Amino acid sequence: MSRSRRWSAVRAIGLAVLASGASAQDAGPPPVPAPYSLPWQLRPATVGTVVRSDSSFGSWEDGGGASGSTLVTGLIGTRKVGSSVALLGRFLYVNNNPPETGGEPEGSAISNPLVGATFLKSRPGGGKGALFLAATLPIGTGGGDSPEPGQSEAHSRGIAVRSAMDNALFAVNYMALVGGLTLARVTPGITLQLEATLLQLFRVRGPESQDEARTNFTAGAHLGRSLRPWISAGLELRYQRWLSDAAPARNDPSARETVTLAVGPRFHFRLGGSKWIRPGVSLSWPLDNPLSGQGYRMVQLDVPVAF
């Protein structure tokens, strides 16, 4: 090959490299997904490997105006097993401290554990849909024919402190089948999420005077706003309703429905690589009886670590 031909070949290769580099530069880096606002008590519309510590502290008043408090501490673990599937396990621990008037026993209890899976479908433009299927295992403390009164009362207070969204975990004489649907829209700066869940409970232990079966429904809406890359704020509305004529609704008709509102900030810190910690704190209060009549105020400290 002559020198002129070699020079023409080198020049052609160089132009091709420059052209490909210019095309890559024009394309730019791949788009970064819009930040997702993690809800407080609704289910996340994501799948991942996460360990989450979730604690709620509630203050309340008895019929005489004396103050009591209840702490509910939970541990949640999820394991991503595919691009759109995650397995989940969860349980709660309750410590109830009633007023010293002697009208209610002090006690602690462990909830039924919950095991399940989330199936996620993402669409272009930030749309997300998630199907949740789970069951509770009726092995929590405070069940059976002769439960310890302090444990039973702890479960009752735990339901209220968790805005009645975790009824199945505290119903320790029942096995529950749970099915839920979540829809979310995630855009730069804004997250909007809606959720609905149906819970069917079957009594497997305890006195026959209890309901043989119960049907419960929960729903919620979450609005999140990204304020800075490291901080966001969330507003959450929660709703619970007994669809069957369950004992809680028969004993107190105002307990058939429960509506609560929560608001608070969440912080976002990268731990290195793909690891993140997103601690948040929220304040919740009831919008109707019976919880509003008892002066309930709840503070939630939520610390998820994603791997």
Secondary structure, DSSP 8 states (H G I E B T S, - for coil): --HHHHHHHHHHHHHHHHHHHHHHHHH-S----------SSS--S----EEEEEEEEEEEE-TTS-EEEEEEEEEEEEEE-SSSEEEEEEEEEEEEE--TTSSS--EEEE---EEEEEEEEEETTTEEEEEEEEEE-S--TT-SSS--HHHHHHHHHHHHHTTTS-HHHH-TTEEEEEEEEEEEEEETTEEEEEEEEEEEEEE-SS-TTS-SEEEEEEEEEEEEEEEETTEEEEEEEEEEEE-S--HHHHH-GGGGEEEEEEEEEEE-EEEETTEEE--EEEEEEESSTTTGGGT-EEEEEEEEEE-
